[in-house]
Amino acid sequence: MANRAIDVKVYPGRASVIDFSQTDEVIGYVLIADPSHLVFGTDTELSGGRAKTIFLRSILPLRFPGATTANITSLSIKTMDSQHRQRLYTFNVTLANNRPEQLGIQIATVPSANRQTLDISAGQTITASDVERGLKIAIQRRYTTANDPVVYQVQRFLDKLKNHNLSPTDAAMEVGIDFSVLIELVKIARE
């Protein structure tokens, strides 16, 4: 679960996509905090346990007696992976009238198969500067976006490493980031 919401823009007459097809997660539940301007659909019924993509569309404003409205509303998506672990994603949804800047968001995971490719015990260490440099390069090369939840986790990891006197392993466990992500960032920095 991310501690920061991911920004998504929805444009009139267009659908914005949130796609989990690059993960082993399926969508189980969706909640739009202010449904007066926004509707969603999925690529298959939620009850079937196979939905992987959400499509958001703006609508003409509706009035719901007693309900509040907001210019930016939150969207919560609860998923479950193949190991039955649940994750909660939170998005800030903004209705935009300008030219579309984004088509949507693709949620992706970093494979853990590469975990052994950098032998940490053989003199290689994970340093804050390597992770930070690898993150900057990954964003520049568009391997990820600056508002990706993993980027936020890496930033929290770096904060724990620099300011809380934790080891890389303890800092990673505390923020809940997969160690393979950090190893990949170090590899990118050392290329």
C-alpha positions as CSV (number, residue, x, y, z in Angstrom):
1,M,0.0,0.0,0.0
2,A,1.3,3.4,-0.9
3,N,1.2,6.2,1.6
4,R,0.7,8.8,-1.2
5,A,-2.0,9.0,-3.7
6,I,-1.2,8.6,-7.4
7,D,-2.5,11.4,-9.7
8,V,-4.8,10.5,-12.6
9,K,-6.4,12.9,-15.0
10,V,-9.7,12.2,-16.7
11,Y,-10.6,14.1,-19.9
12,P,-14.1,14.8,-21.4
13,G,-15.0,12.2,-24.0
14,R,-11.9,10.1,-23.2
15,A,-11.3,7.1,-20.9
16,S,-8.3,7.1,-18.6
17,V,-7.0,3.6,-17.9
18,I,-5.5,2.1,-14.7
19,D,-4.0,-1.2,-15.8
20,F,-2.8,-4.1,-13.6
21,S,-2.2,-6.6,-16.5
22,Q,1.6,-6.5,-15.9
23,T,1.2,-7.8,-12.4
24,D,-0.3,-11.0,-10.9
25,E,-2.9,-8.9,-9.2
26,V,-6.7,-8.9,-9.9
27,I,-9.0,-6.1,-9.0
28,G,-11.5,-7.0,-6.2
29,Y,-13.0,-3.7,-5.2
30,V,-13.3,-0.1,-6.5
31,L,-14.5,3.0,-4.6
32,I,-14.9,6.5,-6.0
33,A,-15.3,8.9,-3.2
34,D,-17.3,11.5,-5.2
35,P,-19.3,9.6,-7.9
36,S,-21.0,12.8,-9.1
37,H,-18.6,13.5,-12.0
38,L,-17.0,10.1,-12.7
39,V,-17.9,6.5,-13.6
40,F,-15.8,3.4,-14.0
41,G,-15.9,0.1,-15.9
42,T,-13.6,-2.9,-15.8
43,D,-12.4,-5.2,-18.5
44,T,-14.4,-8.0,-17.0
45,E,-16.9,-8.4,-14.1
46,L,-15.3,-7.7,-10.7
47,S,-17.2,-10.7,-9.2
48,G,-15.4,-13.1,-11.6
49,G,-12.1,-12.4,-9.9
50,R,-10.3,-11.8,-13.2
51,A,-10.5,-8.0,-13.7
52,K,-7.2,-6.4,-14.5
53,T,-8.0,-3.0,-16.0
54,I,-10.2,-0.1,-14.9
55,F,-11.5,2.6,-17.3
56,L,-12.5,6.0,-15.8
57,R,-14.8,8.3,-17.7
58,S,-16.2,11.8,-16.8
59,I,-19.9,12.4,-16.8
60,L,-22.2,15.4,-16.6
61,P,-22.5,16.3,-12.9
62,L,-25.1,14.4,-10.9
63,R,-26.6,15.6,-7.6
64,F,-26.9,13.1,-4.8
65,P,-28.9,14.5,-1.8
66,G,-26.6,14.7,1.2
67,A,-23.4,13.8,-0.6
68,T,-20.4,16.1,-0.8
69,T,-18.4,16.8,-3.9
70,A,-14.8,17.7,-4.6
71,N,-12.7,19.0,-7.5
72,I,-10.2,16.2,-6.9
73,T,-11.7,13.0,-5.7
74,S,-10.1,9.9,-4.4
75,L,-10.3,6.5,-6.1
76,S,-9.4,3.4,-4.0
77,I,-8.7,0.1,-5.7
78,K,-8.2,-3.1,-3.7
79,T,-6.4,-6.0,-5.4
80,M,-5.3,-9.5,-4.6
81,D,-2.3,-11.3,-6.0
82,S,-1.7,-15.0,-6.6
83,Q,-0.5,-15.5,-3.1
84,H,-3.8,-14.0,-1.8
85,R,-2.0,-10.9,-0.5
86,Q,-4.2,-7.8,-0.7
87,R,-3.0,-4.4,-1.7
88,L,-4.8,-1.0,-1.6
89,Y,-4.0,1.6,-4.2
90,T,-5.2,5.2,-3.8
91,F,-5.5,7.7,-6.7
92,N,-6.3,11.4,-6.8
93,V,-8.6,11.8,-9.8
94,T,-8.8,15.2,-11.4
95,L,-11.2,16.2,-14.2
96,A,-9.2,18.1,-16.8
97,N,-10.3,20.1,-19.8
98,N,-6.9,20.6,-21.5
99,R,-5.2,18.4,-24.1
100,P,-4.6,14.9,-22.7
101,E,-1.2,14.5,-21.2
102,Q,-1.5,10.9,-20.2
103,L,-3.4,7.9,-21.4
104,G,-3.5,6.2,-18.0
105,I,-1.3,4.4,-15.6
106,Q,0.2,0.9,-15.9
107,I,1.0,-0.8,-12.6
108,A,4.0,-3.0,-12.8
109,T,6.1,-5.2,-10.5
110,V,9.8,-5.8,-10.6
111,P,10.5,-9.6,-11.1
112,S,12.3,-11.1,-8.1
113,A,14.1,-13.6,-10.3
114,N,17.0,-11.1,-10.6
115,R,17.5,-11.0,-6.8
116,Q,20.7,-13.2,-7.0
117,T,22.3,-11.3,-9.9
118,L,24.0,-8.9,-7.6
119,D,25.7,-10.7,-4.8
120,I,25.5,-8.3,-1.9
121,S,27.7,-10.5,0.3
122,A,30.6,-10.5,-2.2
123,G,31.8,-7.0,-1.4
124,Q,28.9,-5.3,-3.1
125,T,26.9,-3.0,-0.9
126,I,23.8,-1.0,-1.4
127,T,24.4,2.6,-0.8
128,A,22.0,5.5,-0.7
129,S,23.9,7.3,-3.4
130,D,23.7,4.3,-5.8
131,V,20.0,3.9,-5.2
132,E,19.3,7.6,-5.6
133,R,21.4,7.7,-8.8
134,G,19.7,4.6,-10.2
135,L,16.2,6.0,-9.4
136,K,17.1,9.3,-11.3
137,I,18.3,7.3,-14.3
138,A,15.2,5.0,-14.2
139,I,12.9,8.0,-14.3
140,Q,15.0,9.8,-17.0
141,R,14.9,6.6,-19.2
142,R,11.2,6.3,-18.5
143,Y,11.5,2.8,-16.9
144,T,9.1,4.3,-14.3
145,T,7.3,7.6,-13.7
146,A,8.0,10.1,-10.9
147,N,4.5,9.5,-9.4
148,D,4.8,5.7,-9.4
149,P,4.1,4.2,-5.9
150,V,7.4,2.3,-6.1
151,V,9.3,5.7,-6.5
152,Y,7.6,6.9,-3.3
153,Q,8.7,3.7,-1.5
154,V,12.3,4.2,-2.8
155,Q,12.3,7.8,-1.5
156,R,11.0,6.6,1.9
157,F,13.7,3.9,1.9
158,L,16.4,6.5,1.2
159,D,15.0,8.7,4.0
160,K,15.2,5.8,6.5
161,L,18.7,4.9,5.3
162,K,20.0,8.5,5.6
163,N,18.1,9.9,8.6
164,H,17.2,6.9,10.8
165,N,20.5,5.0,10.9
166,L,19.0,1.8,9.6
167,S,20.7,-0.9,7.5
168,P,19.5,-1.3,3.9
169,T,17.7,-4.5,4.9
170,D,16.0,-2.9,7.9
171,A,15.1,0.2,5.9
172,A,13.6,-1.9,3.1
173,M,11.6,-4.0,5.5
174,E,10.3,-0.9,7.3
175,V,9.0,0.7,4.2
176,G,7.8,-2.6,2.6
177,I,9.8,-2.4,-0.6
178,D,11.0,-5.6,-2.3
179,F,14.8,-5.7,-2.1
180,S,15.0,-6.7,-5.7
181,V,13.9,-3.2,-6.7
182,L,16.8,-1.7,-4.8
183,I,19.2,-4.2,-6.4
184,E,17.9,-3.2,-9.9
185,L,18.4,0.5,-9.1
186,V,22.0,-0.2,-7.9
187,K,22.7,-2.1,-11.1
188,I,21.3,0.8,-13.2
189,A,23.5,3.2,-11.3
190,R,26.6,1.1,-11.9
191,E,26.1,0.4,-15.6
